[in-house]
Amino acid sequence: MPADTDIGNMALSRLGTRATIADLTENSTEARQINLWYATVRDELQSLVDWNFNRVTQALAASGTPPARWASSYAYPSDCLRMRRLEFGASTWLWGEPARGFEIASNGSATFLYCNEDRVTAVFAQRVVDPARFTPGFTLAFVDCLAAAIAHAITQKADLAERLARRAQDRIERAVADSANEGLIAGDADRMVQSVAVRGFDGSAP
């Protein structure tokens, strides 16, 4: 399986450059740009698509003291990128539905889920940092998204960044279609590419 550095070098190859890096922290323009965007792009892609490798089902642990309007308080998973499903006994909440019967909030130092139930099970997108756990489909989508993120800063070619953003969208949709167990939330592929443009990946940023 590829390592972080391999993924960075695959992204560089998408730019048509011969440059490679030996480590993400080395003192080179390529490594600095990859290191700048690597974790952000990885986490966003893992949160947008319901990948098998980072889908976790976990009973939440009671923790903290709830506000007076709620009876129970549960620790929110620290590695949760997106909550996809909550099961409260006989009732279920799915991502995209209005929040009913619960509240997710911070006490200033940690995040909690407040509700009136004595048992809660969560299904969520977990932050996975070990590339050995990435599926081939995720890796290819990550490479294309990362390439789009670093393209303008390294090549100064806005049109290349735009082409790579479109390629990233195609790759995400293809990865989802390849697996019946993976689902793309409606509109998320487009939102991923829009976020690329908003952050200046298209060359609009100085």
Legacy VTK file of the C-alpha trace (Angstrom):
# vtk DataFile Version 3.0
C-alpha trace
ASCII
DATASET POLYDATA
POINTS 206 float
0.000 0.000 0.000
1.229 3.547 -0.705
2.610 5.730 2.058
1.912 9.453 2.549
4.975 10.298 0.467
3.851 7.999 -2.351
0.473 9.719 -2.456
2.220 13.089 -2.582
4.409 11.950 -5.467
1.413 10.542 -7.345
-0.265 13.943 -6.984
2.876 15.624 -8.333
2.848 13.280 -11.317
-0.641 14.564 -12.174
0.930 18.005 -12.614
3.227 16.741 -15.353
6.311 17.638 -13.329
9.349 15.418 -12.861
9.819 16.629 -9.296
9.433 14.115 -6.478
9.764 14.323 -2.716
11.435 12.001 -0.224
9.418 13.269 2.760
6.435 15.558 3.278
8.435 17.728 5.681
11.465 18.303 3.467
12.417 21.869 2.505
11.077 22.062 -1.042
8.193 23.923 -2.670
6.516 20.649 -3.608
6.735 19.178 -0.104
5.551 22.401 1.554
2.464 22.579 -0.654
1.634 18.888 -0.232
2.116 19.131 3.539
-0.053 22.265 3.630
-3.055 20.597 1.999
-2.613 16.884 2.688
-4.617 16.488 5.924
-7.364 18.940 4.944
-8.049 17.323 1.577
-7.855 13.812 3.082
-10.329 14.637 5.855
-12.775 16.408 3.572
-12.801 13.533 1.090
-13.260 10.991 3.887
-16.221 12.973 5.237
-17.986 13.554 1.924
-18.190 9.958 0.725
-19.483 7.009 2.746
-16.364 4.890 2.268
-16.367 1.377 3.701
-12.916 1.700 5.252
-13.779 4.593 7.559
-17.399 3.765 8.416
-17.529 3.063 12.166
-20.406 1.898 14.365
-19.870 2.736 18.024
-21.943 2.956 21.201
-21.397 6.411 22.671
-20.067 6.620 26.228
-21.930 8.613 28.854
-19.803 11.601 29.819
-20.172 15.072 31.267
-23.173 16.838 32.705
-26.014 17.758 30.334
-27.724 21.147 30.318
-30.992 21.294 32.267
-33.049 20.771 29.094
-31.523 17.311 28.500
-31.333 14.176 30.642
-28.183 12.538 29.223
-24.754 13.560 27.968
-22.456 11.499 25.729
-18.876 12.063 24.571
-18.763 12.960 20.875
-16.145 10.802 19.085
-12.969 12.851 18.712
-12.145 11.159 15.391
-15.599 11.752 13.875
-15.498 13.684 10.593
-19.214 13.378 9.913
-22.041 11.829 11.897
-24.078 9.702 9.479
-26.578 7.900 11.705
-27.722 7.924 15.319
-29.804 5.185 16.887
-31.797 6.001 20.036
-33.495 2.748 20.993
-36.437 2.519 18.594
-35.798 5.813 16.800
-33.139 6.653 14.211
-31.673 9.868 12.830
-29.930 9.954 9.434
-27.539 12.609 8.129
-29.434 15.250 6.198
-32.526 15.091 8.402
-33.365 17.890 10.873
-32.011 17.220 14.356
-34.814 15.947 16.553
-34.524 14.760 20.138
-30.823 15.534 20.485
-28.247 18.306 20.364
-24.533 18.316 19.559
-22.691 21.115 21.333
-19.441 22.106 22.984
-18.839 23.029 26.595
-15.819 25.079 25.555
-13.266 22.273 25.806
-14.967 19.176 24.392
-17.970 18.223 22.245
-20.952 16.280 23.554
-24.197 14.807 22.318
-27.121 15.675 24.566
-30.440 13.818 24.505
-33.061 12.164 26.714
-32.095 8.560 25.923
-30.080 6.164 28.097
-28.375 4.500 25.112
-27.065 5.921 21.832
-25.254 4.179 18.977
-23.520 6.229 16.302
-22.460 5.434 12.748
-19.900 7.950 11.555
-17.076 8.724 9.162
-13.872 8.198 11.122
-10.693 10.153 10.440
-8.236 7.558 9.088
-4.624 8.742 8.816
-2.925 5.419 8.025
-2.670 5.051 4.216
-2.498 1.266 4.651
-6.235 1.387 5.406
-7.142 3.404 2.304
-8.939 1.558 -0.484
-7.583 1.878 -4.043
-10.639 3.913 -5.011
-10.111 6.370 -2.173
-6.382 6.633 -2.901
-6.981 7.530 -6.546
-9.639 10.091 -5.619
-7.344 11.537 -2.933
-4.461 11.821 -5.397
-6.621 13.763 -7.856
-8.078 16.056 -5.177
-4.627 16.726 -3.731
-3.230 17.413 -7.202
-5.997 19.967 -7.785
-5.170 21.618 -4.455
-1.464 22.102 -5.151
-1.543 22.614 -8.931
-1.601 26.401 -9.128
0.925 27.035 -6.357
3.455 24.746 -8.036
2.771 25.267 -11.749
1.056 28.701 -11.825
-1.403 27.184 -14.328
-5.000 28.002 -13.401
-6.403 25.940 -16.276
-4.538 22.868 -15.031
-6.021 23.283 -11.533
-9.505 23.520 -13.051
-8.993 20.382 -15.164
-7.705 18.477 -12.154
-10.734 19.562 -10.086
-13.041 18.164 -12.766
-10.990 14.974 -12.883
-11.284 14.686 -9.094
-15.075 14.934 -9.319
-15.158 12.193 -11.967
-12.908 9.997 -9.827
-15.126 10.401 -6.752
-18.239 9.478 -8.697
-16.500 6.478 -10.268
-15.248 5.226 -6.895
-18.758 5.364 -5.466
-20.276 3.619 -8.479
-17.724 0.789 -8.166
-19.065 -0.301 -4.788
-22.690 -0.997 -3.942
-21.850 -0.507 -0.272
-20.484 3.005 -0.707
-22.851 5.902 -1.169
-22.270 9.489 -2.192
-24.524 11.981 -0.470
-26.480 13.803 -3.158
-24.580 16.852 -4.361
-21.409 16.134 -2.411
-19.232 15.459 -5.478
-20.200 18.878 -6.813
-19.654 20.434 -3.377
-16.162 18.940 -3.213
-15.236 20.602 -6.499
-16.891 23.883 -5.479
-14.841 23.858 -2.281
-11.738 23.386 -4.404
-12.595 26.539 -6.331
-13.545 28.541 -3.245
-10.206 27.789 -1.612
-8.333 29.117 -4.598
-7.316 25.787 -6.131
-8.437 27.152 -9.518
-5.757 29.834 -9.442
-8.002 32.677 -8.334
-6.093 33.096 -5.076
-2.856 35.095 -5.099
LINES 1 207
206 0 1 2 3 4 5 6 7 8 9 10 11 12 13 14 15 16 17 18 19 20 21 22 23 24 25 26 27 28 29 30 31 32 33 34 35 36 37 38 39 40 41 42 43 44 45 46 47 48 49 50 51 52 53 54 55 56 57 58 59 60 61 62 63 64 65 66 67 68 69 70 71 72 73 74 75 76 77 78 79 80 81 82 83 84 85 86 87 88 89 90 91 92 93 94 95 96 97 98 99 100 101 102 103 104 105 106 107 108 109 110 111 112 113 114 115 116 117 118 119 120 121 122 123 124 125 126 127 128 129 130 131 132 133 134 135 136 137 138 139 140 141 142 143 144 145 146 147 148 149 150 151 152 153 154 155 156 157 158 159 160 161 162 163 164 165 166 167 168 169 170 171 172 173 174 175 176 177 178 179 180 181 182 183 184 185 186 187 188 189 190 191 192 193 194 195 196 197 198 199 200 201 202 203 204 205
